[in-house]
Amino acid sequence: SYAASFGNTTLEGLETAQKSKIIAKLLKRFDSISVRDENSYNIVKTLIKCDAEYNMDPVLMYDFTNEMVEPNINENYIVVYAYRNRLSIEEKRKIREFADKEKKRLIAIGGYQDFCDECFQGSPFEVLGYIKNADYVITDTFHGTIFSVINQRKFITFIRKGHGLKYGNYEKLMDLLERLGLSNRAAFDPSDLEKIIKSEIDYDNVNRIIEIQRKKTRTYLKNVL
């Protein structure tokens, strides 16, 4: 595996669902295991007593500059990259207020958002182009965060802890932000949107971290393949 993830499934969740034994049995069939977050690492470590390789998502391990498709947009805009029906009423209200204050158009990517001015559906390379040219990016997704980092945009990531049947993104996203030195881009309260999104980002430091991880990835893949 390379940079795999259990998402917001925890060891406790597997045990509650009585799936720990079957997952352990299947994990033991791998010749080499690479994960992308600490939660997944701990699950593998606990279930099969194996130290998995700790790598970053493959999207961060490649330069997509030449593949990006530039959008034909002349106005300033903000990208909202979130799945439908996951943003709260208060999050939507704060995002709309911020866009109106900044006099920027809201473009939803990844799903229809009733509070946005338009919705864009396109190829991954078109999505990257839209984010590259956005003034800001607002997201609650793992790859929305990564696309923002790749394009060195000012962004904010809404973080939620899951419980029961409620979706959570905390396990993967906080791990990613912390590893990139960007934990201050995480928002747990919608009222923090403007303060977080307008603050500067030290992308020189972020790029140094990514380059170290790219070397680590190349070494891992060379060794296991």
N, C-alpha and C positions, 0 to 999 in steps of 0.2 A: 504494500500500500504506500501511497505518498500523500502526506498531509491530510489524512482522513479525519473525520470528526464524528463524535456521538451527538453533536448538536447540544440541545438542552437536556438530553437524557443523562441522568446521573447514575452512579452505582446504586444509590438508594432506590431509584426508580426501577432499575433492572431487578433488584432483589424483591421489591414489592410486586412486580409483575411475574416473578418466578422465572426469569429468563437468564439469570446469571450463568447457570451451568451450560446451557446450549450456546450462549455467546462465547464462553470460555473455550468450549470444544471447537468452535469454528475459528476462533483467533489462533489456536494452536496449529492450525493448518497453514498459516502464513510462514514463509521463509524469512520475511523481514517486514516490520511494521513501522510506519511513519505516521505521526499524528500532527494536528495543527494547533492543539490547545491543551492546557494543563488538565482540564477535566477528562479529556480522552486519554491522556497519558496516565492519569491515576487509575482509570478504569482498567486499562491494559495491565498496568503494574500489579494491581490488586488481583485481577482474575487469573492471570497466567504467570505472574512473577517475572515479567519481562520488561526491560527498559526500552520502551519504544523510542525511535528517533523523533526529535522535536523539530519539525520544519514549518515554514510559513506556507500559506496558500500559494499554489502555482501561478496565480494571476500576478502576484508580486514578483515572481522570479523571472519575468520576461519583459522586455521593452516593446510596448505596442504602438510606439509613435508612428511608425510607417503604415500601420494597419487602420488607424483611426479615420473615420469618415467625418469631415467637417460639416456641420449643419448650415443650412442656408437661412440664418436668422440675423436680422440687423438690430434687434432690440435687446436691451438688458433683461436677463431672466435668472430665476432661481429654479434649480432642479429639486423636485421632491421624489425621492426614490424609496418607496415603501409599498408593501402589499396592501391590497384593498381591505378595508374594514379593520385595519390594525391600529391606525392612529386614533387617539382618543379625541373627543369633542374639544377638549381644552387645547390639545396639541394642534389641531386644525385651526382653531381660533387664533392662537399665538402666531402660527405660521402665516396666516392670512394678514394679520395685523402688521407683521414685520414686512411682508412684501409690499403692502399698501404704503407703509411709511417710507420704504426705500424706493417706491415707484418702479417696481420690477414685476415682470410677468411670472406666474407660477406654472411650470411645466411638470406634469406628473409622468414618471417613468416607472414601469414595472407593475402598473395596475391603475385602474381608474380611481381618481380622487375627486369627489364632488365639489371641493372648495378651490380646486385649481382652475386656471384659465384654459388649459388644454392638456391632453394626454398624448404621449408619444409612445408608439410601439415600433421597434426596429431591431436590427441585428445588433449583436454585442459590440461591433466596431462603430456602429452609429451611436449607440448609447455612450460609448467612451468619448466620442466626438462632442455629444451634447454636454457631457459633464466637463470636458476640457474647456469649453467656452462659457460655462455658467459662472455667474458672479459668486454664487454660494450653492452649496449642496446640503439638503436636509434629508436624513435617512434614518432608518431603523434596521437596515440589513447589513449583513456581513460584506457582501460584494459592493454594495453602495458605498460603504466605508473605504474599501480597497480602491475602487475606481476614483474616489475623491483624492486619495493619497497618491495614486499613480499620476494624476493630473495636477497635483499640488494646489488643490482648491481649498478655500476656507469652508469648513463643513462642521456639522454637528450630528451626533449619533444619539438617538433616543434609546436608552437602555431600560429593559424590563426584566424583572425576575419572574420566572414562571412558577406555578404551583398547581397541582392537580391537573386539570385539563386546560388551564390557561397557558398560552404560549409565552415563552421567555427566550430572550436572546443574550442574557447576561454571560453565560459560560463562554461562548465563542467570542463575543464582541469585546468584552472587557479584557480578555486575554490578549486579543489582537492589539487593542489600543495601548495597553500597558507595554507590550513588547516593542512597539514603535515609539514609545515615549510620548504618547498622545492621549493619555487617560483624561486630560483636561477637556477633551472634545466630547466626553460622555455627558449626557443630560438625563437626569432622573426627574426633573421638574420642568415643565414647559415654559415656566416664567424665566428660566435661565437662557432661553434661546438666543436673544440678541447679544447678551454678554459673551456667550461662548462663541457664537458663529463669527463675530466681528473681531475677535482676538487673533493676534498674529500666530503663525505656526513656523517653527524652526525646521524647515524642510531640508536644510543642509544636514542636520543631525539625523533626521528620518532617513535620508538617502544613504547615509553612512551605515546605518543599521541594516537597511535592505541589501546593500552590497555585501556585507558580511554574511547575511543569510543566503544570498545567491551562491556564494562560494561554498557554503556548507551544503546547500542542495546539490550542487554539481558533484561534490565529493561523495555524498550519500548515494546518489544515483549511479555514479561510476562504480562504487564498491559493490552495490547489490545487483547490478546488471552485468 
